[in-house]
Amino acid sequence: MQLLRNTGVVAALAMLCAFAPGGAFGQGAQPGPTLSAVRGKNMLDCSANQGSPGFGVPDSRGEQRGLDPDICRAIAAAVLGDANRVRWHVLTSQARIPALQSGQVDVVARTFTWTHSREVNAGLQFGPTVFYDGQGFIVRRALGITRAAQLDGATVCATAGSTNELNLADWARTNNIRVQPLVFESNEDTRKAYTAGRCDAYTLDASQLAAFRTSLPAGEHIILPDIISKEPLTPAVRKGDPQWFDIMRWTIYALFLAEELGITQANVDQMLQSPNPEIRRLLGEAGDTGPAMGLDRRWAYNAIKAVGNYGEIFERHLGTNSPIGLERGLNNLWNRGGLIYAPPMR
């Protein structure tokens, strides 16, 4: 009985230590393997897209621009204090998972759909969804097609290694529609094939089709209204390093919370003086949210200062004032009718 009482005391002390400053989950957590590696090379290795307007395209200097690259920059700023410490790895859809599994990249943020097989079988761990999408079709207006059901007998371009190929097969089988898939290695090759008239339709996430249409002659192509899948586009890391998963996940949540709390890239310095307890915790003026993950207290401040809040990132690359011209829709904050939601920062 005395042994049991002593064991209980030891367990209680261990729990108190874990949550006390300097404990395993408290201030000054020790860096895990991925955080140590990233700091050791002073660089975040991140996926890059071959060219998906709004989500990731190289500029004239080879720097990636889009929603996904800004997620990588936010993580680099949170971890290294410098959003420019990102090394881009241009990956095809098929190469994304092996690159993450092998350690070639530290995070994949590249129009990456969260699925059961990728998380369970491939050993990946997905963070918060950064864009809620669905797969659609684009066709030439001259074909007179207005609904996806009219694609019976059509040749449809798709990209290998993406969910689009499987979704197309499932949709055709479910609806008893015969389609002839024409599959290419990369989105760039697929777009070129559609543009050259090698297929009747091109199937891809609807947001990316909207971006692609901006490069085509105005009025000659239409995106059909039918959405045939759910595509939660979500950054991922390797399983097995919970600290790195927390860092990736909470950096994205910090961008969500910043929009909800009215913190922008322009006013983040002023917000350091806010009396709001949640703002103070988010920006490192109170609490130990950063040190608990092995980061600086200003981890979230650094991320927001580098790229802005989630709404700013969306509007810059995808919103109604961008060339893509998308409404927020499901990608609005939860309190504005959307699905973007972050747990409390406490």
Buried (B, 14 or more C-beta within 10 A) or exposed (E): EEEEEEEEEEEEEEEEBEEEEEBEEBBEBEBBEBBBBBBEEEBBBBBBBBBBBBBBBBEEEEBBBBBBBBBBBBBBBBBBBBBEBBBBBBBBBBBBBEBBBEEEBBBBBBBBBBBEEBBEEBEBBBBBBBBBBBBBBBBBEEBEBEEBEBBEEBBBBBBBBBBBBEBBEEBBEEBEBEBEBBBBBBBBBBBEBBBEEBBBBBBBBBBBBBBBBEEBEEEEBBBBEBBBBBBBBBBBBBBEBEBBBBBBBBBBBBBBBBBBBEBBBEEBEEBBEBEEEBBBBBBBBBBBBBBBBBBBBBBBBBBBBBBBBBBBBBBBBBBEEBEBBBEBEBBBBEEEEBEBBBEEBE
